[in-house]
């Protein structure tokens, strides 16, 4: 894709207007979470225009590219995803080496089979293969998870192949892996890498809040940014680095914003190409 000549110097720390909402006390946030990378990027090569889904399309299990239940609508400058059916809003093109900026909030509604459970969604990165190849719903990808208490977790979504990702981790209860800069480097092609502050006592219940959560409570706006630079993926939630994956076997593809049983709104989606120094 053509990179615009105009430069857009981005300091991710400038997202402080949406930061500072962590439950964690200041001393409980590790230093590496405050070490927010600064990137330089071009003007958006894809962005939500606040009016319609130009540049995107939708896909759900069972209905393909049709949307009879109006799972995906645009109103009041927002993309409204009801969550009633599993699927997502998909970018029309492929992307690599980019800075993704989103602003989203939870709605109130949850749907079976996740009615009454933690609000769940996600951003699928580097999506490859056919629409619906994974369980008739999504695509092979690396997931930046959006779920109450687990925003910024990595999940490797297998399709025709099983994508792999490395992460520096500490091992917690139940042998769960939590991002820890300087920790043991692990490479996996399935499962989950938890963000550094995910509560070991997490429960799949509506409205769950962990003691260190940096995600805002339901109904308030969050800013989630993802930097995809070569084979490295950095997840930032409300101004904090929450997870970093390296040596991703996938480095290019579409992006999907999931519908997964919970109502969610997006008021900003921008994809900006990284500009190398």
N, C-alpha and C positions, 0 to 999 in steps of 0.2 A: 504494500500500500504506500501511496505517496505521503511523505512526511511534510507537513506544512512548514514554510520557512520561518514563520513567526515562532518565537520560543516562548515557552511558558515555564518559568522557573517555579518549582513547587517545593515548599517546605511542608512536609506532612505535619509537622508540629503546629502549623497554622490552623489545624482543625480543632484548636483548643476551645473554640466556641461550642463544640459539641462534646468536648472531653470533660474530665473532672467529675464524672458521674459515677465513678467506681464506688462499690461498697467498701473496697479495701481501704484501710488507713494508709496514709502516705508512706509510712515506713514498711508496709507490707507489699508494696509494688517493687519488684526487683529492678535493679539499675538497667538491665538489658532491655526491659520493657519500655523504658524512657528513651532509649537510644534509637529514636525514630529516624530512619534514613531520609536523606534529602535527595530528591531526584529532579532531573530536568526533562521536561516533556514538551511535545508540540501541542497545538490546538486539538480539540477532540476530533477523532476520526469516526466516532459514533457517540451520539448522546440522545437521551430521551428529550423530546421537544416539548413536553408538557401538554400536548394536544392529542396525539395518537401514537400508534406503535410503528411509525415509519422507521425502517432499518431493522425491525424485529419481526418475528412471526411466533405463533403459539402452537403447542402440541400437547395433547393429553392422551392418556391411556384409554383406548376404546373408541375415541372420536377423532384421533389423528389431528388434522389441521382444522377441523371444525370445532366450534365452541358453542354447542346448543344451550348449555347451562350458564353461559356468560361468566365463566370463571375469570376471564381477563377483561377488564374494562379500564377506560381512562376517563377520569373526571377530576375536576378541581385541581388540575395540574399534577395529578398523581396516577401512577399505575396501580390499580386495585386488583389484587389477586385474592380471590375468595378462599382458595384452598380446598374447595369442595371435591375437585377431581385432581388426581396426580398428573403432573406434567410440568410445563414451564413456558416462560417467555424466552425465546431463543434469538440470538443475534443472527442476522442474515449472512454475515461473513465470518471468516476466520481471523484470529488475531494472535500475535506473538510480541514479546518485548513491549509491555504496556503497563500503564498505571490506571487501574480501575478505581473510580470514585463513586460510591453510592451513599444515599441517605434513605433510610427505611424505618418503619415502625410497625409494631404488631397491631392488628385489629383485635376484636373481641371474640370472633367466632372460631370454633374448632369443629371438625367434622369426623365422623367415623371413618376409619378405625382409630383415629387419634382424638376423638372427642373426650375432653377432660384431661388430656395428657399435655406434656410440655409443648408449647407452640414450636412448630418445626418448619424449616425451609432450608435454603442453602443456595450457594452460587457454585455452579459447576464450571470449572476452568478447563481449557484445552480439550474441549469435547470433540471426539472423532467418531467416525462411523455413521451409521444410519440413525435417523430419528427413531426413538423407541426401541433401539436394539437392546437396551438393558431393561428387562422385565416389561417390555412394551411401553416404557415410560421415557427413559432418559438415554444418555449416550455415555460411552466410555470416557472417563474424565478424572480430574482431581477435584475433589469437593472442598470448598471453603464453607464449613458448616455454619448455618444460622439456626440455633435452637436455644431455648431458654436455658441458661447456665453453661452452654457450650459453644458460644459464638467464636469462630476462629479455629475450631478443631479442623484437622485434615482427615478426610476419608477417601480412600482409593476406590473408585467406582469401576469395577471390572466389566468389560464388554467382550468383544472378540478376543482381546488380550487382557492381561492384568497389569495395569499401570503400576509402576514402582515409584517410591519416594523415600528419601532419607531425611532424618531429623535428629537433632541433638536432644537427648531426653534424660529424665530421671525416671526411675521405676517407682511407682506408688503402690498403694493397696490393690490387691488382686492382680498384680503385675501390669496394671495400667501404665501407659507411657504418657508423660507430660513433657511438653517442650521446656528445655532448660539449656540456655546457651552455655556452651562449654561442657555439656554432659556427654554421655556415651552416644556415639553416632550409630543409629540403627537404620537399616534399609528393609522396607517391607513392600509387598504388593497386595496387601489386603489389610483390613482393620482400620484403626483410628489412632491418630496422634492428638491427644488432648492439648488444648492451650494451657499455658503455664499455671493459670489460677483456677482451673476447673475444680469444683468442690468434690472430693472423693466420696462424699455422702450424697451426690446427685441422685435425684429421683425423677422418674418420668411422670411428673404431675404438673398440672396447669399452674402457671405463675411461679415456678421454682426460681428461687434466688439463692446463689451461692455467696459465701462470705466475702469472696474476693472479686465478684463479678464486675466487669467494666461495661457490660451491656446495660442500657437504661431499662427501667421498668416498662412493662407493656403500655403502649399508648404514647410514649415519648420517642422522639426522633434519635436515631443512632447514625453515626457516620462510619461506614466500613470501607476500607481501602485495601486493595490488593496490588502488589507490585510483582509482575511476572517479568523477570530479567534472565533470559537464557533458561537454564534449568532450575532456577531458584524462584520460590514463591514466598512472599512475605505478606502476612495478614496483619492488618492494623485495625483495631476497634476503638473508636472514640479517642484517638490519639495515642494509644498504647500498642506497641508491638506485642501480639499475643502468640504468634507461631511463625516459624520459618522452616520451610522444606527445601531441600536441595537435591540435586541429581534426579530431578523428575524425568521419567522416561517419556513424558508428553511435554512438549514445549509450544505447541501451536494448536489452535482449534477454535470452535465456537464457544460462546458463553451462554449458560442457561440460568435463569432466575426461577427457582423452583416453586411449584404449587404442591404442598405436601401436607394437607390436612389442617392448615391454620391460615387465617386471614392475615395478609401482610400488604403494606403499601410502600411504594418507592416514589420519592419525589425527585430524585436525582440519580441518573446513571450516565457516567462519562467514561469513555475509553480514550486515553491519551497515549500516543506512541512515546516510548522512551527515546531520548536523544543522547547518544554516547558522547562523552567529553573528548 
